[in-house]
Amino acid sequence: MPADISFFEKVYAVVELIPHGRVTSYGAIARYLGTGGSSRMVGWAMNASHQKLQHIPAHRVVNRNGLLTGKNHFGGINTMQQLLESEGVILEGDQIVNFKEIFWDPCVELWI
């Protein structure tokens, strides 16, 4: 990835690669970008992604336990859940049931 693009843009580039029906975590993205301690900043990028013209599948980014901690930033309280369920993700409340099975780790899936 070019060094002259912003951290948020780097996050968006990774998030755009998350396959349909899979999820990753804020921390996994931060580790992939070489900034393991910046998972909160990845969350800020996901919140800011709603202001972008191009679609960023931010609903596919959850916390390290598979909880929908960012759900309040999707315009409606159930929007994030609905988007995930439309991709076949199974949820109970705010928790992804099959989190380990559908977890997408960019450090494993992508060439660094």
PAVEXTOR-603446 format. One record per residue: residue number from 1; residue in one letter; x, y, z of N, C-alpha, C in turn. Coordinates in steps of 0.2 Angstrom, whole numbers, plus 5000, padded with zeros to 4 digits. Atoms other than C-alpha are relative to their C-alpha. Layout:
<atoms>
NUM,A,X,Y,Z,X,Y,Z,X,Y,Z .
...
</atoms>
This chain:
<atoms>
1,M,5004,4994,5000,5000,5000,5000,5004,5006,5000 .
2,P,4996,4994,5000,5007,5017,4996,5000,5004,5007 .
3,A,4999,4997,4993,5014,5026,5011,4997,5007,5001 .
4,D,5002,4993,5000,5007,5043,5006,4992,5000,5001 .
5,I,5007,4999,4999,4989,5038,5009,4998,5000,5008 .
6,S,5002,4999,4993,4980,5041,5026,4998,4993,5003 .
7,F,5002,5006,4996,4977,5028,5039,4993,4998,4999 .
8,F,5007,5001,5002,4958,5029,5036,5000,4997,4993 .
9,E,5000,5002,5006,4961,5026,5018,5003,4992,4999 .
10,K,4997,5006,4999,4972,5011,5022,4995,4995,5003 .
11,V,5005,5004,4997,4958,5004,5033,4995,4998,4995 .
12,Y,5005,5001,5004,4945,5006,5020,5002,4995,4994 .
13,A,4997,5005,5005,4956,4997,5007,5000,4993,5002 .
14,V,5000,5007,4997,4957,4982,5019,4992,4998,5000 .
15,V,5007,5002,4999,4938,4982,5023,4997,4999,4993 .
16,E,5004,5001,5006,4933,4983,5005,5002,4992,4997 .
17,L,4998,5006,5002,4942,4966,5003,4997,4994,5004 .
18,I,5003,5005,4996,4932,4957,5017,4994,4997,4996 .
19,P,5005,5003,5004,4922,4944,5008,4993,5000,5002 .
20,H,5007,5001,4998,4903,4943,5008,4999,4994,5005 .
21,G,5001,5006,4995,4897,4933,5023,5005,4999,5005 .
22,R,4995,5001,4996,4913,4935,5032,5001,5006,5005 .
23,V,4999,4994,4996,4918,4947,5046,5008,5000,5003 .
24,T,4994,5000,4997,4934,4953,5054,5000,5005,5006 .
25,S,5000,4996,4994,4939,4963,5069,5004,5007,4999 .
26,Y,4996,4994,5000,4946,4981,5072,5007,4998,5001 .
27,G,4994,5002,4998,4961,4973,5080,5004,4996,4994 .
28,A,4997,5004,5006,4964,4961,5065,5003,5005,4995 .
29,I,4998,4995,5005,4964,4976,5053,5006,5004,5002 .
30,A,4994,4996,4998,4976,4986,5064,5006,4996,5000 .
31,R,4994,5005,5001,4988,4971,5065,5003,5000,4993 .
32,Y,4998,5001,5007,4988,4969,5047,5003,5006,4997 .
33,L,4997,4993,5002,4992,4988,5044,5006,5001,5004 .
34,G,4994,4999,4997,5007,4986,5056,4999,5004,5006 .
35,T,5001,4996,4994,4999,4996,5070,4995,4997,5005 .
36,G,5004,5004,4996,4992,4983,5082,4997,5003,5006 .
37,G,5003,4997,4994,4988,4995,5096,4995,5005,4998 .
38,S,5004,4994,5002,4977,5006,5085,4993,4997,4998 .
39,S,5006,5002,5001,4961,4996,5085,4994,5005,5001 .
40,R,5005,4995,4999,4951,5010,5092,5000,5005,4994 .
41,M,5000,4995,5006,4957,5021,5077,4997,4997,4994 .
42,V,5003,5003,5006,4951,5008,5065,4992,5001,5001 .
43,G,5007,4998,4998,4934,5010,5074,4998,5007,4998 .
44,W,5001,4994,5002,4935,5028,5071,4999,5001,4992 .
45,A,5000,5000,5007,4938,5025,5053,4994,4997,4997 .
46,M,5006,5003,5002,4923,5014,5052,4994,5005,5001 .
47,N,5005,4995,4998,4912,5027,5060,5000,5006,4994 .
48,A,4999,4995,5005,4919,5040,5047,4998,4997,4993 .
49,S,5001,5003,5007,4916,5028,5032,4993,5001,4998 .
50,H,5007,4999,5002,4897,5032,5033,5000,5007,4996 .
51,Q,5000,4994,5003,4902,5049,5026,5003,5000,4993 .
52,K,4997,5000,5006,4911,5043,5011,4995,4998,4994 .
53,L,5004,5001,5006,4903,5042,4993,5000,4993,4998 .
54,Q,5000,5008,5002,4909,5024,4989,4998,4996,5006 .
55,H,5002,5004,4995,4902,5010,4999,5005,4996,5003 .
56,I,4995,5004,4996,4913,5003,5013,4996,4995,5004 .
57,P,5004,5005,4997,4906,4987,5020,5002,5000,5008 .
58,A,4998,4999,4993,4909,4993,5038,4996,4995,5005 .
59,H,5003,5005,4995,4896,4981,5045,5003,4993,5001 .
60,R,4996,5006,5000,4908,4967,5042,5006,5000,5005 .
61,V,4995,4999,4995,4920,4974,5056,4997,5000,5007 .
62,V,5003,5001,4993,4916,4969,5074,5005,5000,5005 .
63,N,4995,5000,4995,4925,4968,5090,5003,4993,5000 .
64,R,4996,5006,5000,4937,4954,5094,4996,4994,5003 .
65,N,5004,5005,4998,4923,4944,5102,4994,4998,4996 .
66,G,5005,5001,5004,4911,4945,5088,4994,5004,5002 .
67,L,5006,4995,4998,4900,4959,5096,4999,5005,4995 .
68,L,5001,4994,5005,4892,4972,5085,5000,5007,5004 .
69,T,4999,4994,4996,4899,4986,5095,4999,5007,4997 .
70,G,5001,4994,5004,4898,4999,5081,4993,5001,4997 .
71,K,5007,5000,5003,4879,4996,5078,4997,5006,5000 .
72,N,5003,4994,4999,4874,5013,5084,5002,5005,4994 .
73,H,4998,4995,5005,4883,5021,5069,4998,4998,4993 .
74,F,5002,5002,5007,4873,5013,5055,4993,5003,4999 .
75,G,5006,4997,5002,4858,5025,5055,4994,4997,5004 .
76,G,5006,5004,4997,4846,5012,5063,5003,4995,5005 .
77,I,4997,5004,4994,4849,5002,5079,5001,4993,4997 .
78,N,5000,5007,5002,4846,4985,5069,5003,5000,4993 .
79,T,4998,5000,5007,4854,4990,5052,5006,4996,4999 .
80,M,4994,5004,5001,4871,4982,5055,4998,4993,5001 .
81,Q,5002,5007,4999,4863,4966,5061,4996,4998,4994 .
82,Q,5004,5002,5006,4851,4966,5046,5005,4999,4994 .
83,L,4995,5000,5005,4866,4969,5034,5004,4993,5001 .
84,L,4997,5007,4999,4875,4954,5042,4996,4994,4998 .
85,E,5005,5005,5001,4860,4943,5042,4998,4999,4993 .
86,S,5001,5000,5007,4857,4947,5024,5005,4996,4996 .
87,E,4994,5004,5003,4874,4939,5020,5001,4993,5003 .
88,G,5000,5006,4997,4870,4924,5030,5004,4999,5007 .
89,V,4997,5000,4994,4879,4928,5046,4994,4999,5006 .
90,I,5005,5001,4995,4870,4921,5061,5001,5003,5007 .
91,L,4999,4996,4994,4867,4932,5076,4995,4998,5006 .
92,E,5005,5000,4994,4859,4931,5094,5001,5006,5003 .
93,G,4999,4993,4997,4856,4948,5100,5006,5004,4996 .
94,D,4995,4996,5003,4872,4958,5096,5006,4995,4999 .
95,Q,4995,5005,5000,4883,4942,5096,5000,4996,4993 .
96,I,5000,5004,5006,4889,4933,5080,5001,4993,5003 .
97,V,5000,5007,4997,4885,4914,5084,5006,4996,4997 .
98,N,4995,5004,5003,4898,4907,5072,5006,5004,4998 .
99,F,4995,4995,5001,4911,4920,5074,5007,4997,4997 .
100,K,4994,5004,5002,4926,4908,5073,5000,4997,4993 .
101,E,5001,5003,5007,4920,4900,5057,5000,5005,4995 .
102,I,5001,4995,5006,4917,4916,5047,5005,5005,5001 .
103,F,4995,4995,4999,4932,4926,5054,5004,5000,4995 .
104,W,4996,4999,5006,4942,4933,5040,5006,5004,5003 .
105,D,4994,4996,4997,4960,4938,5046,5004,5002,4994 .
106,P,4996,4998,5005,4969,4949,5034,5007,4998,5000 .
107,C,4993,5002,5000,4986,4944,5040,5001,4993,4998 .
108,V,4999,5007,5002,4982,4926,5035,4997,5000,4992 .
109,E,5003,5000,5007,4971,4930,5019,5003,5004,4995 .
110,L,4997,4995,5005,4981,4944,5011,5008,4999,5001 .
111,W,4993,5000,5000,4999,4945,5006,5002,5007,5003 .
112,I,4997,4994,4997,5008,4958,5017,5004,5004,4995 .
</atoms>
